[in-house]
Amino acid sequence: MKTIQLKIRLLSLLFLFTIASKAQSGDEKSLDLLNSLVKVNGGYAHLASKKDVQFNYLYDNFKAGKDVSLERHIFDGEHSWASYDHHDRNVLPKQKGKAIQSLVNGKPALTLEGKPIIDEKALGGTVFLRKVNFFWFTMMYKLQDPGTNYKYLGTEKVNDILYDKVSLKYDAGVTKKEKNDEYILYFNPNTHLVDLFYFSLPDWGINDPILKMTLEYEKVDNVYISTIRKSYAPNKKGEYTMNGQYIFSNIKFNNGFKSEDFKL
């Protein structure tokens, strides 16, 4: 009997070790930098303790167009909803009227002026946008998600700050995604926050982390939020110019949203 119990205990420990090993991997320096970030921002548990969030979102690609939305997200389950009064970039760009998107339990829904949109491409775009908008708001709290792999890349001086650089890649076997983004994170040695990063966008055919994003933070209800993000892309000479600005405003946590509220 004791032998059987011992075997069960060993198998349980092996299972837990396997799960833990899949959660994240990286060298000691990278993990230290991530742990320092969590000490500052509290990690996902701190963010999720706020239950849900509502905010205004300006997604501005300048001449390429912009979207203006009221965003609502529930942290437990990652349910997402948004109402667009202005949408000439990512949501039904050639159509006028109020567009509403939702993603509840992985099921997308989309309406235009209250009428359901059943076009598969539009619904696929809804899934993408609901997930990516949730991610951009929560990114700095999700850097230790299962399947994350890190590698320390040394230091680089930017605007008189000597940043620690960390490569972040994902294990496709864990994420179950055919295409996974890659990032190069720049950790500020003074604040322990990520001030900027380079990233890929394989869904748009950009497979290497050559796009740049800078971040400006505000503390809202004791939560660090990157309320202003600016994106940059290189030209043929490798020179970077700003091509977008993305602003979160009027952020409110603990609104009492339920997943049923997001269903269209």
Accessible surface in RSA format (square Angstrom, percent):
REM  Atomic radii and reference values for relative SASA: ProtOr
REM  Chains: A
REM  Algorithm: Lee & Richards
REM  Probe-radius: 1.40
REM  Slices: 20
REM RES _ NUM      All-atoms   Total-Side   Main-Chain    Non-polar    All polar
REM                ABS   REL    ABS   REL    ABS   REL    ABS   REL    ABS   REL
RES MET A   1   165.88  85.9 126.94  84.0  38.93  92.7 106.13  90.2  59.75  79.2
RES LYS A   2   175.05  85.4 168.81 103.6   6.24  14.9 111.77 100.6  63.28  67.4
RES THR A   3    85.75  61.0  81.88  83.0   3.87   9.2  48.96  65.8  36.78  55.6
RES ILE A   4   101.80  57.9 101.80  75.8   0.00   0.0 101.80  73.3   0.00   0.0
RES GLN A   5   100.72  56.3  94.64  69.2   6.08  14.5  32.63  69.5  68.08  51.6
RES LEU A   6   100.90  56.2  96.43  69.0   4.47  11.2  99.98  70.2   0.92   2.5
RES LYS A   7   126.14  61.5 124.79  76.6   1.35   3.2  70.30  63.3  55.84  59.5
RES ILE A   8   100.96  57.5 100.59  74.9   0.37   0.9 100.77  72.6   0.19   0.5
RES ARG A   9   163.60  68.7 159.22  81.2   4.38  10.4  44.26  60.5 119.34  72.3
RES LEU A  10   101.54  56.6  97.14  69.5   4.40  11.1  97.42  68.4   4.13  11.1
RES LEU A  11   117.78  65.6 113.08  80.9   4.70  11.8 113.74  79.9   4.04  10.9
RES SER A  12    53.33  45.1  47.21  63.0   6.12  14.1  30.48  64.9  22.85  32.0
RES LEU A  13    98.21  54.7  93.81  67.1   4.40  11.0  94.12  66.1   4.09  11.0
RES LEU A  14   107.96  60.1 103.48  74.0   4.47  11.2 107.45  75.5   0.51   1.4
RES PHE A  15   128.50  64.3 123.61  76.6   4.89  12.7 128.23  77.7   0.27   0.8
RES LEU A  16   109.81  61.2 105.88  75.7   3.93   9.9 106.14  74.5   3.67   9.9
RES PHE A  17   141.13  70.6 135.91  84.2   5.22  13.6 140.66  85.3   0.47   1.3
RES THR A  18    53.62  38.1  52.30  53.0   1.32   3.1  39.94  53.6  13.68  20.7
RES ILE A  19    90.67  51.6  88.99  66.3   1.68   4.0  89.08  64.1   1.59   4.3
RES ALA A  20    61.28  56.3  48.55  74.9  12.73  29.0  54.20  76.3   7.07  18.7
RES SER A  21    58.59  49.5  35.87  47.9  22.72  52.3  34.42  73.3  24.17  33.9
RES LYS A  22   111.58  54.4 104.33  64.0   7.25  17.3  54.96  49.5  56.62  60.3
RES ALA A  23    29.54  27.2  28.64  44.2   0.90   2.0  29.52  41.6   0.01   0.0
RES GLN A  24    52.60  29.4  41.09  30.0  11.50  27.4  15.83  33.7  36.77  27.9
RES SER A  25    51.76  43.7  46.56  62.1   5.19  12.0  38.99  83.0  12.77  17.9
RES GLY A  26    31.83  39.3   0.00   N/A  31.83  39.3   8.87  24.3  22.97  51.4
RES ASP A  27    55.96  39.2  42.96  42.8  13.01  30.8  48.12 113.3   7.84   7.8
RES GLU A  28   139.26  80.0 127.52  96.5  11.74  28.0  49.22  95.2  90.04  73.5
RES LYS A  29    90.12  44.0  86.23  52.9   3.89   9.3  41.82  37.6  48.30  51.4
RES SER A  30     0.00   0.0   0.00   0.0   0.00   0.0   0.00   0.0   0.00   0.0
RES LEU A  31    51.40  28.6  51.40  36.8   0.00   0.0  51.40  36.1   0.00   0.0
RES ASP A  32    72.54  50.8  69.73  69.4   2.81   6.7  22.47  52.9  50.07  49.9
RES LEU A  33    18.63  10.4  17.60  12.6   1.03   2.6  18.00  12.6   0.63   1.7
RES LEU A  34     0.77   0.4   0.67   0.5   0.10   0.3   0.67   0.5   0.10   0.3
RES ASN A  35    69.26  47.8  67.69  65.4   1.57   3.8  17.62  42.4  51.64  49.9
RES SER A  36    31.38  26.5  30.09  40.2   1.28   3.0   4.10   8.7  27.27  38.2
RES LEU A  37     2.02   1.1   2.02   1.4   0.00   0.0   2.02   1.4   0.00   0.0
RES VAL A  38    49.45  32.5  47.57  43.1   1.87   4.5  47.57  41.3   1.87   5.1
RES LYS A  39   178.91  87.3 142.41  87.4  36.50  86.9  93.19  83.9  85.72  91.3
RES VAL A  40    51.29  33.8  28.72  26.0  22.57  54.4  33.73  29.3  17.56  47.6
RES ASN A  41     4.79   3.3   1.46   1.4   3.33   8.0   2.83   6.8   1.96   1.9
RES GLY A  42    35.36  43.6   0.00   N/A  35.36  43.6  21.50  59.0  13.86  31.0
RES GLY A  43     8.69  10.7   0.00   N/A   8.69  10.7   8.69  23.9   0.00   0.0
RES TYR A  44    62.39  29.1  56.55  32.2   5.84  15.2  56.25  42.3   6.14   7.6
RES ALA A  45    83.62  76.9  65.78 101.5  17.84  40.6  72.87 102.6  10.75  28.5
RES HIS A  46    46.95  25.7  40.74  28.3   6.21  15.9  28.19  29.1  18.75  21.8
RES LEU A  47     0.00   0.0   0.00   0.0   0.00   0.0   0.00   0.0   0.00   0.0
RES ALA A  48    31.60  29.1  23.73  36.6   7.87  17.9  24.12  34.0   7.48  19.8
RES SER A  49    63.71  53.8  42.38  56.6  21.33  49.1  43.80  93.3  19.91  27.9
RES LYS A  50    28.66  14.0  28.66  17.6   0.00   0.0   1.96   1.8  26.70  28.4
RES LYS A  51   132.61  64.7 127.70  78.4   4.91  11.7  75.49  68.0  57.12  60.8
RES ASP A  52     1.86   1.3   1.86   1.9   0.00   0.0   0.40   0.9   1.46   1.5
RES VAL A  53     0.00   0.0   0.00   0.0   0.00   0.0   0.00   0.0   0.00   0.0
RES GLN A  54    34.24  19.1  34.24  25.0   0.00   0.0   0.30   0.6  33.95  25.7
RES PHE A  55     0.86   0.4   0.35   0.2   0.51   1.3   0.86   0.5   0.00   0.0
RES ASN A  56    52.04  35.9  51.75  50.0   0.29   0.7  15.18  36.5  36.85  35.6
RES TYR A  57     5.35   2.5   4.02   2.3   1.33   3.5   4.31   3.2   1.04   1.3
RES LEU A  58    52.36  29.2  50.87  36.4   1.49   3.7  50.87  35.7   1.49   4.0
RES TYR A  59    33.44  15.6  33.44  19.0   0.00   0.0  19.97  15.0  13.47  16.6
RES ASP A  60    28.59  20.0  28.59  28.5   0.00   0.0   0.13   0.3  28.46  28.4
RES ASN A  61    16.10  11.1  11.13  10.8   4.97  12.0   2.43   5.9  13.66  13.2
RES PHE A  62    85.98  43.0  64.55  40.0  21.43  55.8  74.01  44.9  11.98  34.3
RES LYS A  63   216.14 105.4 175.58 107.7  40.56  96.6 127.56 114.8  88.58  94.4
RES ALA A  64    55.27  50.8  29.88  46.1  25.39  57.8  41.92  59.0  13.36  35.4
RES GLY A  65    14.00  17.3   0.00   N/A  14.00  17.3  14.00  38.4   0.00   0.0
RES LYS A  66    77.25  37.7  77.25  47.4   0.00   0.0  25.08  22.6  52.17  55.6
RES ASP A  67     3.33   2.3   3.03   3.0   0.31   0.7   2.17   5.1   1.16   1.2
RES VAL A  68    55.33  36.4  54.54  49.4   0.80   1.9  54.54  47.4   0.80   2.2
RES SER A  69     4.92   4.2   1.63   2.2   3.29   7.6   3.13   6.7   1.79   2.5
RES LEU A  70    49.05  27.3  47.05  33.7   2.00   5.0  47.05  33.0   2.00   5.4
RES GLU A  71     0.00   0.0   0.00   0.0   0.00   0.0   0.00   0.0   0.00   0.0
RES ARG A  72    65.35  27.4  65.35  33.3   0.00   0.0   0.06   0.1  65.30  39.6
RES HIS A  73     1.01   0.5   1.01   0.7   0.00   0.0   1.01   1.0   0.00   0.0
RES ILE A  74    17.57  10.0  17.57  13.1   0.00   0.0  17.57  12.6   0.00   0.0
RES PHE A  75     3.49   1.7   0.21   0.1   3.28   8.5   0.27   0.2   3.23   9.2
RES ASP A  76   126.10  88.3 113.21 112.7  12.88  30.5  40.57  95.5  85.53  85.3
RES GLY A  77    51.60  63.6   0.00   N/A  51.60  63.6  28.11  77.1  23.49  52.6
RES GLU A  78    75.60  43.4  66.09  50.0   9.51  22.6  20.97  40.6  54.63  44.6
RES HIS A  79    19.26  10.5  19.05  13.2   0.21   0.5   5.22   5.4  14.04  16.3
RES SER A  80     0.81   0.7   0.81   1.1   0.00   0.0   0.81   1.7   0.00   0.0
RES TRP A  81    26.46  10.6  26.46  12.8   0.00   0.0  20.50  10.9   5.96   9.7
RES ALA A  82     0.00   0.0   0.00   0.0   0.00   0.0   0.00   0.0   0.00   0.0
RES SER A  83    13.06  11.0  10.62  14.2   2.44   5.6   6.42  13.7   6.64   9.3
RES TYR A  84     3.56   1.7   3.56   2.0   0.00   0.0   1.92   1.4   1.63   2.0
RES ASP A  85   108.32  75.9  81.86  81.5  26.47  62.6  31.39  73.9  76.94  76.7
RES HIS A  86    71.73  39.2  68.23  47.4   3.50   9.0  47.11  48.6  24.62  28.7
RES HIS A  87    12.23   6.7   3.81   2.6   8.42  21.5   2.47   2.5   9.76  11.4
RES ASP A  88    58.81  41.2  46.30  46.1  12.50  29.6  23.03  54.2  35.78  35.7
RES ARG A  89    80.50  33.8  65.08  33.2  15.42  36.7   2.48   3.4  78.02  47.3
RES ASN A  90    50.17  34.6  20.45  19.8  29.73  71.6  10.21  24.6  39.96  38.6
RES VAL A  91     3.24   2.1   1.02   0.9   2.22   5.4   3.24   2.8   0.00   0.0
RES LEU A  92    21.67  12.1  12.94   9.3   8.73  21.9  16.38  11.5   5.29  14.2
RES PRO A  93    69.28  50.5  52.62  48.0  16.66  60.6  52.62  43.4  16.66 103.5
RES LYS A  94   198.24  96.7 163.09 100.1  35.14  83.7 113.53 102.2  84.71  90.2
RES GLN A  95    80.98  45.3  74.49  54.4   6.50  15.5  25.61  54.5  55.37  42.0
RES LYS A  96   183.14  89.3 167.48 102.8  15.66  37.3 116.08 104.5  67.06  71.4
RES GLY A  97    27.73  34.2   0.00   N/A  27.73  34.2  18.92  51.9   8.81  19.7
RES LYS A  98    93.40  45.6  89.08  54.7   4.31  10.3  36.38  32.7  57.02  60.7
RES ALA A  99     0.00   0.0   0.00   0.0   0.00   0.0   0.00   0.0   0.00   0.0
RES ILE A 100    37.49  21.3  37.49  27.9   0.00   0.0  37.49  27.0   0.00   0.0
RES GLN A 101     4.37   2.4   4.37   3.2   0.00   0.0   0.00   0.0   4.37   3.3
RES SER A 102     1.92   1.6   1.92   2.6   0.00   0.0   0.00   0.0   1.92   2.7
RES LEU A 103     8.80   4.9   8.24   5.9   0.57   1.4   8.24   5.8   0.57   1.5
RES VAL A 104     7.73   5.1   5.40   4.9   2.33   5.6   5.40   4.7   2.33   6.3
RES ASN A 105   117.18  80.8  79.55  76.9  37.63  90.6  37.53  90.3  79.64  77.0
RES GLY A 106    55.74  68.7   0.00   N/A  55.74  68.7  28.33  77.7  27.41  61.4
RES LYS A 107   156.29  76.2 150.42  92.3   5.87  14.0  95.37  85.8  60.92  64.9
RES PRO A 108    35.25  25.7  26.88  24.5   8.37  30.4  26.88  22.2   8.37  52.0
RES ALA A 109    27.77  25.5  24.56  37.9   3.20   7.3  27.77  39.1   0.00   0.0
RES LEU A 110     5.80   3.2   2.17   1.6   3.63   9.1   2.17   1.5   3.63   9.8
RES THR A 111    16.43  11.7  16.43  16.7   0.00   0.0  13.98  18.8   2.45   3.7
RES LEU A 112    21.71  12.1  19.99  14.3   1.71   4.3  19.99  14.0   1.71   4.6
RES GLU A 113   113.33  65.1  86.42  65.4  26.91  64.1  42.85  82.9  70.49  57.5
RES GLY A 114    63.93  78.8   0.00   N/A  63.93  78.8  33.84  92.9  30.09  67.4
RES LYS A 115   151.51  73.9 151.06  92.7   0.45   1.1  93.86  84.5  57.65  61.4
RES PRO A 116   103.70  75.6  85.72  78.1  17.97  65.3  85.72  70.8  17.97 111.7
RES ILE A 117    36.47  20.8  31.19  23.2   5.29  12.7  32.82  23.6   3.66   9.9
RES ILE A 118   145.89  83.0 132.86  99.0  13.02  31.4 132.86  95.7  13.02  35.3
RES ASP A 119    78.67  55.1  68.85  68.5   9.82  23.2  30.91  72.7  47.76  47.6
RES GLU A 120   151.98  87.3 139.74 105.7  12.24  29.1  54.25 104.9  97.73  79.8
RES LYS A 121   183.01  89.3 166.68 102.3  16.33  38.9 118.53 106.7  64.48  68.7
RES ALA A 122    19.63  18.0   5.84   9.0  13.79  31.4  16.67  23.5   2.96   7.8
RES LEU A 123    41.02  22.8  40.83  29.2   0.19   0.5  41.02  28.8   0.00   0.0
RES GLY A 124    39.78  49.1   0.00   N/A  39.78  49.1  32.61  89.5   7.17  16.0
RES GLY A 125    34.62  42.7   0.00   N/A  34.62  42.7  30.59  84.0   4.03   9.0
RES THR A 126     0.32   0.2   0.00   0.0   0.32   0.8   0.00   0.0   0.32   0.5
RES VAL A 127    40.94  26.9  40.94  37.1   0.00   0.0  40.94  35.6   0.00   0.0
RES PHE A 128    68.22  34.1  62.57  38.8   5.64  14.7  67.59  41.0   0.63   1.8
RES LEU A 129    11.07   6.2  11.07   7.9   0.00   0.0  11.07   7.8   0.00   0.0
RES ARG A 130     0.32   0.1   0.00   0.0   0.32   0.8   0.00   0.0   0.32   0.2
RES LYS A 131   124.46  60.7 116.81  71.7   7.65  18.2  68.52  61.7  55.95  59.6
RES VAL A 132    29.72  19.6  26.35  23.9   3.37   8.1  29.62  25.7   0.10   0.3
RES ASN A 133     4.97   3.4   4.40   4.3   0.57   1.4   0.35   0.9   4.61   4.5
RES PHE A 134     5.74   2.9   5.71   3.5   0.03   0.1   5.74   3.5   0.00   0.0
RES PHE A 135    38.50  19.3  38.50  23.8   0.00   0.0  38.50  23.3   0.00   0.0
RES TRP A 136    26.02  10.4  23.16  11.2   2.87   6.7  12.23   6.5  13.79  22.4
RES PHE A 137     6.91   3.5   0.88   0.5   6.03  15.7   0.89   0.5   6.02  17.2
RES THR A 138     0.47   0.3   0.47   0.5   0.00   0.0   0.47   0.6   0.00   0.0
RES MET A 139     5.30   2.7   4.84   3.2   0.46   1.1   3.09   2.6   2.21   2.9
RES MET A 140    17.34   9.0  12.06   8.0   5.27  12.6  12.06  10.3   5.27   7.0
RES TYR A 141    13.62   6.4   2.67   1.5  10.95  28.5   5.36   4.0   8.26  10.2
RES LYS A 142    27.67  13.5  25.19  15.5   2.48   5.9  14.14  12.7  13.52  14.4
RES LEU A 143     4.14   2.3   3.02   2.2   1.12   2.8   3.02   2.1   1.12   3.0
RES GLN A 144    57.47  32.1  42.66  31.2  14.81  35.3  17.54  37.3  39.93  30.3
RES ASP A 145    42.73  29.9  41.42  41.2   1.32   3.1  10.16  23.9  32.57  32.5
RES PRO A 146    84.89  61.9  79.14  72.1   5.75  20.9  79.14  65.3   5.75  35.8
RES GLY A 147     1.06   1.3   0.00   N/A   1.06   1.3   1.06   2.9   0.00   0.0
RES THR A 148     0.00   0.0   0.00   0.0   0.00   0.0   0.00   0.0   0.00   0.0
RES ASN A 149    52.34  36.1  49.97  48.3   2.36   5.7  20.67  49.7  31.67  30.6
RES TYR A 150    12.48   5.8   0.00   0.0  12.48  32.5   1.64   1.2  10.84  13.4
RES LYS A 151   135.76  66.2 135.52  83.2   0.24   0.6  78.31  70.5  57.45  61.2
RES TYR A 152    61.37  28.7  46.17  26.3  15.20  39.6  39.57  29.7  21.81  26.9
RES LEU A 153    69.55  38.7  42.38  30.3  27.17  68.3  49.65  34.9  19.90  53.6
RES GLY A 154    23.78  29.3   0.00   N/A  23.78  29.3  22.34  61.3   1.44   3.2
RES THR A 155    71.42  50.8  45.10  45.7  26.32  62.7  21.15  28.4  50.27  76.0
RES GLU A 156    64.29  36.9  59.18  44.8   5.11  12.2  26.92  52.1  37.38  30.5
RES LYS A 157   139.76  68.2 113.98  69.9  25.78  61.4  57.50  51.8  82.26  87.6
RES VAL A 158    37.20  24.5  33.42  30.3   3.78   9.1  37.18  32.3   0.02   0.1
RES ASN A 159   134.14  92.5 103.77 100.3  30.37  73.1  34.01  81.9 100.13  96.8
RES ASP A 160   128.09  89.7 103.01 102.5  25.08  59.3  26.73  62.9 101.36 101.1
RES ILE A 161    47.46  27.0  44.49  33.1   2.97   7.2  47.46  34.2   0.00   0.0
RES LEU A 162    97.19  54.1  89.32  63.9   7.87  19.8  89.32  62.7   7.87  21.2
RES TYR A 163     9.93   4.6   9.93   5.6   0.00   0.0   0.06   0.0   9.87  12.2
RES ASP A 164    16.67  11.7  16.67  16.6   0.00   0.0   0.17   0.4  16.49  16.4
RES LYS A 165    39.57  19.3  39.57  24.3   0.00   0.0   0.87   0.8  38.70  41.2
RES VAL A 166     0.00   0.0   0.00   0.0   0.00   0.0   0.00   0.0   0.00   0.0
RES SER A 167    15.47  13.1  15.23  20.3   0.24   0.6   5.81  12.4   9.66  13.5
RES LEU A 168     0.20   0.1   0.20   0.1   0.00   0.0   0.20   0.1   0.00   0.0
RES LYS A 169   104.09  50.8 104.09  63.9   0.00   0.0  48.66  43.8  55.43  59.0
RES TYR A 170    44.32  20.7  26.30  15.0  18.02  46.9  21.89  16.5  22.43  27.6
RES ASP A 171    60.90  42.7  55.52  55.3   5.38  12.7  11.30  26.6  49.61  49.5
RES ALA A 172    52.00  47.8  43.17  66.6   8.83  20.1  43.44  61.2   8.56  22.7
RES GLY A 173    47.78  58.9   0.00   N/A  47.78  58.9  36.52 100.2  11.26  25.2
RES VAL A 174    35.78  23.5  17.79  16.1  17.99  43.4  21.20  18.4  14.57  39.5
RES THR A 175    38.01  27.0  13.57  13.8  24.45  58.3  22.27  29.9  15.74  23.8
RES LYS A 176   171.82  83.8 136.07  83.5  35.75  85.1  99.32  89.4  72.50  77.2
RES LYS A 177   110.90  54.1 103.62  63.6   7.27  17.3  66.60  59.9  44.30  47.2
RES GLU A 178   170.13  97.7 127.53  96.5  42.60 101.4  56.53 109.3 113.60  92.8
RES LYS A 179   105.57  51.5  94.47  58.0  11.10  26.4  56.47  50.8  49.10  52.3
RES ASN A 180    30.60  21.1  13.61  13.1  16.99  40.9   8.17  19.7  22.43  21.7
RES ASP A 181    34.74  24.3  32.99  32.8   1.76   4.2   2.53   5.9  32.21  32.1
RES GLU A 182    49.36  28.3  49.36  37.3   0.00   0.0   6.13  11.9  43.23  35.3
RES TYR A 183     5.27   2.5   4.24   2.4   1.03   2.7   0.31   0.2   4.96   6.1
RES ILE A 184    40.25  22.9  40.25  30.0   0.00   0.0  40.25  29.0   0.00   0.0
RES LEU A 185     0.00   0.0   0.00   0.0   0.00   0.0   0.00   0.0   0.00   0.0
RES TYR A 186     7.92   3.7   7.92   4.5   0.00   0.0   0.43   0.3   7.49   9.2
RES PHE A 187     1.85   0.9   1.85   1.1   0.00   0.0   1.85   1.1   0.00   0.0
RES ASN A 188    10.33   7.1   9.72   9.4   0.61   1.5   0.00   0.0  10.33  10.0
RES PRO A 189    59.15  43.1  37.47  34.2  21.69  78.8  43.80  36.2  15.35  95.4
RES ASN A 190   117.25  80.9  87.91  84.9  29.34  70.7  28.81  69.3  88.44  85.5
RES THR A 191    64.05  45.6  53.68  54.4  10.37  24.7  60.59  81.4   3.46   5.2
RES HIS A 192    71.27  39.0  69.77  48.5   1.50   3.8  41.72  43.0  29.55  34.4
RES LEU A 193    14.05   7.8  14.05  10.1   0.00   0.0  14.05   9.9   0.00   0.0
RES VAL A 194     0.00   0.0   0.00   0.0   0.00   0.0   0.00   0.0   0.00   0.0
RES ASP A 195    30.49  21.4  28.12  28.0   2.37   5.6  10.93  25.7  19.56  19.5
RES LEU A 196    13.46   7.5  13.46   9.6   0.00   0.0  13.46   9.5   0.00   0.0
RES PHE A 197     0.59   0.3   0.59   0.4   0.00   0.0   0.59   0.4   0.00   0.0
RES TYR A 198    42.47  19.8  42.47  24.2   0.00   0.0  17.43  13.1  25.04  30.9
RES PHE A 199     9.94   5.0   9.94   6.2   0.00   0.0   9.94   6.0   0.00   0.0
RES SER A 200     0.80   0.7   0.77   1.0   0.03   0.1   0.00   0.0   0.80   1.1
RES LEU A 201    23.00  12.8  23.00  16.5   0.00   0.0  23.00  16.2   0.00   0.0
RES PRO A 202    11.88   8.7   8.45   7.7   3.43  12.5   8.45   7.0   3.43  21.3
RES ASP A 203    84.48  59.2  56.61  56.3  27.87  65.9  11.06  26.0  73.42  73.2
RES TRP A 204   126.75  50.9  94.43  45.7  32.32  75.9  88.37  47.1  38.39  62.3
RES GLY A 205    58.15  71.7   0.00   N/A  58.15  71.7  30.74  84.4  27.41  61.4
RES ILE A 206    46.12  26.2  42.78  31.9   3.35   8.1  46.12  33.2   0.00   0.0
RES ASN A 207   101.76  70.2  87.09  84.2  14.66  35.3  28.28  68.1  73.48  71.0
RES ASP A 208    92.89  65.1  91.69  91.3   1.20   2.8  14.42  33.9  78.48  78.3
RES PRO A 209    30.50  22.2  22.70  20.7   7.79  28.3  22.70  18.7   7.79  48.4
RES ILE A 210    79.41  45.2  77.91  58.0   1.49   3.6  79.41  57.2   0.00   0.0
RES LEU A 211    20.46  11.4  20.46  14.6   0.00   0.0  20.46  14.4   0.00   0.0
RES LYS A 212    44.22  21.6  44.22  27.1   0.00   0.0   1.90   1.7  42.32  45.1
RES MET A 213     4.98   2.6   4.98   3.3   0.00   0.0   4.98   4.2   0.00   0.0
RES THR A 214    36.33  25.8  35.82  36.3   0.51   1.2  30.81  41.4   5.52   8.3
RES LEU A 215    15.26   8.5   1.86   1.3  13.40  33.7   1.94   1.4  13.32  35.8
RES GLU A 216    82.38  47.3  78.34  59.3   4.03   9.6  39.34  76.1  43.04  35.1
RES TYR A 217    49.40  23.1  18.08  10.3  31.32  81.5  18.10  13.6  31.30  38.6
RES GLU A 218    94.87  54.5  88.38  66.9   6.49  15.5  33.33  64.5  61.54  50.2
RES LYS A 219   116.61  56.9  82.57  50.7  34.05  81.1  43.02  38.7  73.60  78.4
RES VAL A 220    32.91  21.7  29.86  27.0   3.05   7.3  32.91  28.6   0.00   0.0
RES ASP A 221    81.48  57.1  57.73  57.5  23.75  56.2  26.50  62.4  54.98  54.8
RES ASN A 222    93.89  64.7  79.86  77.2  14.02  33.8  23.45  56.4  70.44  68.1
RES VAL A 223     0.38   0.2   0.00   0.0   0.38   0.9   0.38   0.3   0.00   0.0
RES TYR A 224    55.70  26.0  53.37  30.4   2.34   6.1  20.04  15.1  35.66  44.0
RES ILE A 225     1.73   1.0   0.44   0.3   1.29   3.1   1.73   1.2   0.00   0.0
RES SER A 226    10.18   8.6   7.24   9.7   2.93   6.8   0.11   0.2  10.07  14.1
RES THR A 227     3.68   2.6   3.68   3.7   0.00   0.0   2.45   3.3   1.23   1.9
RES ILE A 228    46.14  26.3  45.73  34.1   0.41   1.0  45.73  32.9   0.41   1.1
RES ARG A 229     4.96   2.1   4.96   2.5   0.00   0.0   2.04   2.8   2.91   1.8
RES LYS A 230    55.04  26.9  55.04  33.8   0.00   0.0   8.45   7.6  46.59  49.6
RES SER A 231     9.37   7.9   9.37  12.5   0.00   0.0   8.78  18.7   0.59   0.8
RES TYR A 232    45.60  21.3  44.79  25.5   0.81   2.1  21.66  16.3  23.93  29.5
RES ALA A 233    26.57  24.4  24.33  37.6   2.24   5.1  24.33  34.3   2.24   5.9
RES PRO A 234    41.56  30.3  20.06  18.3  21.49  78.1  20.45  16.9  21.11 131.2
RES ASN A 235    69.92  48.2  50.76  49.1  19.16  46.1  41.68 100.3  28.24  27.3
RES LYS A 236   219.34 107.0 176.22 108.1  43.12 102.7 128.06 115.3  91.28  97.2
RES LYS A 237   174.24  85.0 137.28  84.2  36.97  88.0  90.07  81.1  84.18  89.7
RES GLY A 238    44.47  54.8   0.00   N/A  44.47  54.8  26.87  73.7  17.60  39.4
RES GLU A 239    95.50  54.8  90.16  68.2   5.34  12.7  40.78  78.9  54.73  44.7
RES TYR A 240    74.81  34.9  45.32  25.8  29.50  76.8  34.41  25.9  40.41  49.8
RES THR A 241    87.76  62.4  83.30  84.5   4.46  10.6  63.75  85.6  24.01  36.3
RES MET A 242    78.68  40.7  54.66  36.2  24.02  57.2  53.11  45.2  25.56  33.9
RES ASN A 243    62.49  43.1  56.98  55.1   5.52  13.3  31.07  74.8  31.42  30.4
RES GLY A 244     0.00   0.0   0.00   N/A   0.00   0.0   0.00   0.0   0.00   0.0
RES GLN A 245    45.35  25.4  45.35  33.1   0.00   0.0   0.42   0.9  44.94  34.1
RES TYR A 246    13.58   6.3  12.44   7.1   1.14   3.0   3.58   2.7  10.00  12.3
RES ILE A 247    46.64  26.5  45.86  34.2   0.78   1.9  45.86  33.0   0.78   2.1
RES PHE A 248     5.86   2.9   1.73   1.1   4.13  10.7   1.73   1.0   4.13  11.8
RES SER A 249    46.65  39.4  41.62  55.5   5.02  11.6  32.84  69.9  13.81  19.3
RES ASN A 250   103.51  71.4  81.92  79.2  21.59  52.0  22.14  53.3  81.37  78.6
RES ILE A 251    20.85  11.9   3.60   2.7  17.25  41.6   3.60   2.6  17.25  46.8
RES LYS A 252   120.62  58.8 115.33  70.8   5.29  12.6  66.83  60.1  53.79  57.3
RES PHE A 253    20.76  10.4   1.40   0.9  19.36  50.4   1.40   0.8  19.36  55.4
RES ASN A 254    84.54  58.3  58.80  56.8  25.75  62.0  25.47  61.3  59.08  57.1
RES ASN A 255    55.23  38.1  20.16  19.5  35.07  84.5  12.76  30.7  42.48  41.1
RES GLY A 256    58.77  72.5   0.00   N/A  58.77  72.5  40.10 110.0  18.67  41.8
RES PHE A 257    38.85  19.4  24.91  15.4  13.94  36.3  25.19  15.3  13.66  39.1
RES LYS A 258   137.92  67.3 133.91  82.2   4.01   9.5  80.49  72.5  57.43  61.2
RES SER A 259    23.93  20.2  19.83  26.5   4.10   9.4   3.22   6.9  20.71  29.0
RES GLU A 260   112.46  64.6  99.61  75.4  12.85  30.6  53.29 103.1  59.17  48.3
RES ASP A 261    87.59  61.4  57.24  57.0  30.34  71.8  24.83  58.4  62.75  62.6
RES PHE A 262     2.09   1.0   2.09   1.3   0.00   0.0   2.09   1.3   0.00   0.0
RES LYS A 263   124.60  60.8 101.87  62.5  22.73  54.1  57.48  51.7  67.12  71.5
RES LEU A 264    89.12  49.6  18.37  13.1  70.75 177.9  51.08  35.9  38.05 102.4
END  Absolute sums over single chains surface
CHAIN  1 A    14827.8      12176.6       2651.2       8458.6       6369.2
END  Absolute sums over all chains
TOTAL         14827.8      12176.6       2651.2       8458.6       6369.2
